[in-house]
Amino acid sequence: MNRYIFLIFIIALSSCEKTKPAFEVENYGVLREIMMENKLDTYISLKDFEKTEHFYAIGALKQLTGEFIIIDSQPILSKASNGEVIIQRDHNEGAILAISAVVHEWIQVNFDTPIDDLASLQTSIKAMAKTQGLDTSKPFPFILEGNFSEVNWHIINAAEATAQNHEAYKKAGIEGHSVNENGRMLGFYSENHEGIFTHHGSYLHVHFVNDSITKMGHVDQLVLKEPMVLSLPKSSIE
C-alpha cells in the first residue's frame, strides 16, 4: 500500500513541476510616496538586472530625472535637457520606480480595435488577456507594436521643476505628441496597484518608444486607428 501511495505522490509532484507560471510581475518603489510625499531616493539599480535574460521593465529614473524601458533585456533610458530628448542605452542608472517581469514566451495576437484613449485600451487589454487565459486579477505585462495614430507622452524632470508635484515635474521635462509613428509600447496591467505603480483611477502604466529610438517616455494618452500586434505572456509554461 505504501508503495502505491508513494507512486501517486511522485506522479502528482511531476505534474505540478511540468506546469508553472510563465511570469511574475515585481514592483519597486511606491508611486504615491514619490508624488505625494516627495520621496525621491533611489530604490534599485538597473545594474541589478543587467544579466537577467528576457527581462522587461518600465519606470522612472532616480530623483525623477527621466524614464526607462527595458525590452528583452535591452535598456532605453530617456532624459530631458534644454527641451531635447537625451537617449541612453545602458544600465548605469538607479531607478526610483520600476515594474518588471521575466517573460520567456509571448503570444502574439491581432489587435484591430479602434482606441480613443487609455481607458478604452485598458478595457480592450483586459478582454484580450482573458481570451488568452490570463488571470486578470493579477498583474501582467503586454506589448503593442505598429503604427500609433497619436501618442501623448512625457519625460519627467523633477530636478528643474518649480514646484513639488507631478504636473510641475512633467512641465520641467518634455511633453511630446507623436502622430502616425511606428514604435512599441510596453505596459503593465493591474487592478490592485493603484497608487503603487499606476495612477489612481487607472489600471495601466505604459511607456512608448519609437522605432528609431529617438523618443521614449511615459504614455499619458493615445489614439489607435490602425491594426496593431498585441503580445501577451503565456499563462503557463511546461
C-alpha positions, 0 to 999 in steps of 0.5 A: 500500500505504501508503495502505491501511495508513494507512486501517486505522490511522485506522479502528482509532484511531476505534474505540478513541476511540468506546469508553472507560471510563465511570469511574475510581475515585481514592483519597486518603489511606491508611486504615491510616496514619490508624488505625494510625499516627495520621496525621491531616493533611489530604490534599485539599480538597473545594474541589478538586472543587467544579466537577467535574460528576457527581462522587461521593465518600465519606470522612472529614473532616480530623483525623477530625472527621466524614464526607462524601458527595458525590452528583452533585456535591452535598456532605453533610458530617456532624459530631458535637457534644454527641451531635447530628448537625451537617449541612453542605452545602458544600465548605469542608472538607479531607478526610483520606480520600476515594474518588471517581469521575466517573460520567456514566451509571448503570444502574439495576437491581432489587435484591430480595435479602434482606441480613443484613449487609455481607458478604452485600451485598458478595457480592450487589454483586459478582454484580450488577456482573458481570451488568452487565459490570463488571470486578470486579477493579477498583474501582467505585462503586454506589448503593442507594436505598429503604427500609433495614430497619436501618442501623448507622452512625457519625460519627467524632470523633477530636478528643474521643476518649480514646484513639488508635484507631478504636473510641475515635474512633467512641465520641467521635462518634455511633453511630446505628441507623436502622430502616425509613428511606428514604435512599441509600447510596453505596459503593465496591467493591474487592478490592485496597484493603484497608487503603487505603480499606476495612477489612481483611477487607472489600471495601466502604466505604459511607456512608448518608444519609437522605432528609431529610438529617438523618443521614449517616455511615459504614455499619458494618452493615445489614439489607435486607428490602425491594426496593431500586434498585441503580445501577451505572456503565456499563462503557463509554461511546461 
